[in-house]
Amino acid sequence: MHWCLDVHLNNDRDKKYEKNVSGNFAKTKEFLLNLVKSILLEGKKHSLCSNLKKIGWELNYLVKLIFA
């Protein structure tokens, strides 16, 4: 999981200087990664990177992930 967080979400280069902010962002990124990995899409297979990009581009896809 650490490799996926580092490669796809740049976790090692993400610097937060407040007390709780870094922990909150880390948990949010882990939740996002687990959510994207758990959803099986119909049709052709997509990579983890393309699914993460699709979340930022399509609001309907994000809603589908959260409420599915």
Secondary structure, DSSP 8 states (H G I E B T S, - for coil): -HHHHHHHH--TT----STTHHHHHHHHHHHHHHHHHH---SSS---HHHHHHHHHH-HHHHHHHHH-
